[in-house]
């Protein structure tokens, strides 16, 4: 492969901000929720690269033919691999595609085929566009990809703040993360946080039912809090974790939580998670046979806490009954009973058909 921009290349990143930025030099796009990808094509050579420079080709064989048939002979594009079904994006289905068995990958490629949404261009033919302003890169993208058809798509873009604000609220139900704002004059800067992202954020009161140790802390610092909500049947369901504490706070929290660790497993609603551990064993507990939906190698060891603490957290959105991303600590709610922490408090966003923008 001999392109003006050759792999590996880290994609350009975004800083999170609270609102749409002021000024008239911004171009707004929907923020897609999938696997970030850089796609390199040099004639018959094609490389689908992940955000962390790993190859994705083998996991999405259904995309190879479409990419070779529709992309320019020599180009480097930035985009997102997504799976759209039932009027929305399905990140859980996308996670299933990262399977080690080729036969399973082939089957899933037919049952839950993926799509690619493009939103930037790093090179066109024999010239690099990385030093060109985004307005020029976007114009090249629109010109070269004007006739795309599924499963390849060009993301919508607008300079109209009212349209961007409408996208932010209207398409959340379809699983989009929010809005990305790009300066029209910005160059493409790999691994630099040049763009801005405006994401949804809501508050929720959760039961703290356990925690995980911070990696490499020798069990002296907290890694994350395990959060739960009660369903209509009175079951405490695990909905995700809360993290992003300072180093000092991580150690402080271990002391704060110490009283709630006493006899925590005796009547714990998640006691079955520890059934594989011998009584009296001081090692961290583990849910038997469970694997992380984000990484098969992720350590799921945990320590139970008596479910008596309530914490207010911020989150962006729920998917499949869990927080899609790590929740953020806001404050302790000593004024609220754990049993009052139910799914009923969550805002339900109606789905918006992706056909409005997924063309």
Secondary structure, 3 states (H helix, E strand, C coil): CCCCCCCCCCCCEEEECCCCCCCCCEEEEEECCCEEEEEEEECCEEEEEECCCCECHHHCHHHHHHHHHHCCCEEEEEEEEECEECCEECHHHHHHCCCCCHHHHHHHHHHCCCEEEEEEEEEECCEECCCCCHHHHHHHHHHHCCCCCCCEEECCCECCHHHHHHHHHHCHHHCCCEEEEEECCCCCCCCCEEEEEEECCEEEEEEEEEEEECCCCCCCCEEEEEEEEECCCCCEEEEEEEECCCHHHHHHHHHHHHHHHCCCCCCCCCHHHHCCCCCCCCCCECCCCCCCCCCCCCCCCEEEEEEEEEEEEEECCEECCEECCCEEEEEECCCCCHHHCEHHHCCCCCCCCHHHCCC
